[in-house]
Amino acid sequence: MGNTFGTDILIQSDDPEGAAHWYVTELGFAITGETPQMVSLHGEHINLFIERGPSLGPVLEVTVPNVQEAKLRLQRSGCTVVKDEPEVPRCYVQDPHGLIYYLTE
């Protein structure tokens, strides 16, 4: 299949700045980018992004050759689309085992 896990993990918070402060204070991360909707904390092996919004839990990144094809195939296999952003292209799916990840090309 050729898909790979990326180095990005995404979480959501109503207060991304406050959540980022916790990761900086308690785990020693450093804020590497900020927009009104997202705070970035890049590390040596993992990048943590805190997006403004209701919590989905941890969201892993999976890189695929074609997001739309993967989305359709995964839906046929029992996945649920949680959030679709075709303009990026990116699609958040929850698999039948409860794991949430976003597909990106």
HELIX and SHEET records of a PDB file:
HELIX    1   1 PRO A   16  LEU A   27  1                                  12    
HELIX    2   2 VAL A   67  ARG A   76  1                                  10    
SHEET    1   A 8 GLY A  33  GLU A  34  0                                        
SHEET    2   A 8 MET A  38  HIS A  42 -1                                        
SHEET    3   A 8 ASN A  47  ARG A  52 -1                                        
SHEET    4   A 8 THR A   4  SER A  13  1                                        
SHEET    5   A 8 VAL A  59  THR A  63 -1                                        
SHEET    6   A 8 ILE A 100  THR A 104  1                                        
SHEET    7   A 8 ARG A  90  GLN A  94 -1                                        
SHEET    8   A 8 THR A  80  GLU A  85 -1                                        
END                                                                             
